[in-house]
Amino acid sequence: MVTVKYKLGKKKLGNWRLPVEYFYAEFTPPELDVRPYVSLWKKYSFPVNIYIGRNLALEKSGDDCYCERIHKDSDYTLQINLYVDKQDTPKRVDILKKIVKCFKDCEGCKKFIDFYPGAPSVEQLFQQIANDIINAYNEAVENAYKNEETEEKEFCVSNESKIDIIQQQEKAKPVRKINI
């Protein structure tokens, strides 16, 4: 099962940025013992700027966590590649951090969306991303069920066995004696 959740926070009067409390996908293994491989590579164009980081200045701060920015009207690729195993606890993927390729999992990292009068809404885009992730998971589970079990097979190939086969073939040829 996959669950995609996002929450847009409350914007205070006069602020230009709307907080994104969370936007993540949580992957739970299916009931039967299969190991689906979820793979999603898709480009999205964001209608507004999105800021990610502890320090919202665009320069590096002293605590080694700096702001990344998803620029409006630019294409960004969401890339998710993971196996969902029975032994694992549910895997949680921060979607916006995956889009900007932020691999740090720092405490207190915040996300904000530009929000001003007349700004386009990101809710429709977030819903599309959620649907794409759910479809990728469902496809991965379906493919895992189609991948049947096989019996154990053992093979041995060596240069000596080739020689044995050639010698056996030569022995099997009929030999004719011609008297002159």
TAQUIBEL-V704580 format. One record per residue. N is the residue number from 0. PSI is psi as a letter, one per 40 degrees, with the letter a starting at -180 (NA if undefined). OMEGA is omega in radians with two decimals (* if undefined). Layout:
N:PSI:OMEGA / N:PSI:OMEGA
This chain:
0:i:3.05 / 1:h:3.10 / 2:h:3.09 / 3:h:-3.11 / 4:i:2.97 / 5:i:3.14 / 6:h:3.05 / 7:h:-3.07 / 8:a:-3.14 / 9:h:3.10 / 10:h:3.11 / 11:i:3.14 / 12:h:3.09 / 13:e:3.12 / 14:i:-3.13 / 15:e:-3.11 / 16:h:3.12 / 17:h:-3.13 / 18:i:2.99 / 19:h:-3.08 / 20:d:3.06 / 21:i:3.04 / 22:g:-3.06 / 23:i:3.02 / 24:h:3.12 / 25:h:-3.08 / 26:h:3.11 / 27:h:-3.14 / 28:i:3.09 / 29:i:-3.08 / 30:d:-3.12 / 31:i:-3.05 / 32:g:3.02 / 33:i:-3.10 / 34:g:-3.10 / 35:i:3.08 / 36:h:-3.11 / 37:h:3.14 / 38:h:3.12 / 39:h:3.02 / 40:h:-3.12 / 41:i:3.12 / 42:i:3.08 / 43:i:3.06 / 44:h:-3.07 / 45:h:-3.09 / 46:e:3.13 / 47:i:3.07 / 48:i:3.05 / 49:h:-3.10 / 50:h:-3.12 / 51:h:3.08 / 52:i:3.11 / 53:d:3.11 / 54:h:-3.03 / 55:e:2.97 / 56:i:-3.08 / 57:e:3.10 / 58:i:-3.08 / 59:h:3.11 / 60:i:-3.08 / 61:d:-3.08 / 62:e:3.03 / 63:f:3.02 / 64:h:-3.08 / 65:i:-3.02 / 66:h:2.95 / 67:i:-3.13 / 68:h:2.98 / 69:h:-3.07 / 70:h:-3.13 / 71:i:3.13 / 72:e:3.04 / 73:i:3.14 / 74:h:3.07 / 75:i:-3.11 / 76:h:3.00 / 77:h:-3.09 / 78:h:3.08 / 79:h:3.07 / 80:h:3.12 / 81:i:3.00 / 82:i:3.07 / 83:h:-3.06 / 84:i:3.06 / 85:d:-3.06 / 86:d:-3.08 / 87:i:2.89 / 88:i:3.13 / 89:h:-3.14 / 90:h:3.14 / 91:h:-3.13 / 92:h:3.07 / 93:h:-2.97 / 94:d:-3.11 / 95:d:3.09 / 96:d:3.08 / 97:d:-3.11 / 98:d:-3.12 / 99:e:3.11 / 100:f:3.08 / 101:h:-3.05 / 102:e:3.10 / 103:i:3.08 / 104:g:-3.04 / 105:i:3.11 / 106:i:3.04 / 107:e:3.12 / 108:h:-3.08 / 109:i:3.12 / 110:h:3.13 / 111:i:3.08 / 112:h:3.01 / 113:h:-3.13 / 114:h:-3.12 / 115:i:-3.14 / 116:h:3.14 / 117:e:3.14 / 118:h:3.10 / 119:i:-3.13 / 120:i:3.09 / 121:e:-3.07 / 122:d:3.12 / 123:d:3.10 / 124:d:3.11 / 125:d:3.11 / 126:d:3.11 / 127:d:3.11 / 128:d:3.13 / 129:d:3.12 / 130:d:3.13 / 131:d:3.12 / 132:d:3.12 / 133:d:3.11 / 134:d:3.12 / 135:d:3.12 / 136:d:-3.14 / 137:d:3.10 / 138:d:3.13 / 139:d:3.12 / 140:d:3.12 / 141:d:3.10 / 142:d:3.12 / 143:d:3.10 / 144:d:3.13 / 145:d:-3.10 / 146:g:-3.00 / 147:i:3.05 / 148:i:3.09 / 149:i:3.07 / 150:i:3.12 / 151:h:3.11 / 152:i:3.14 / 153:h:-3.12 / 154:i:3.06 / 155:h:3.13 / 156:h:3.08 / 157:i:3.14 / 158:d:3.13 / 159:d:-3.14 / 160:d:3.05 / 161:d:-3.14 / 162:d:3.12 / 163:d:-3.13 / 164:d:3.14 / 165:d:3.13 / 166:d:3.11 / 167:d:3.13 / 168:d:3.13 / 169:d:3.11 / 170:d:-3.09 / 171:e:-3.14 / 172:h:3.11 / 173:h:3.13 / 174:h:3.14 / 175:h:3.08 / 176:h:3.13 / 177:h:3.11 / 178:h:3.11 / 179:NA:*
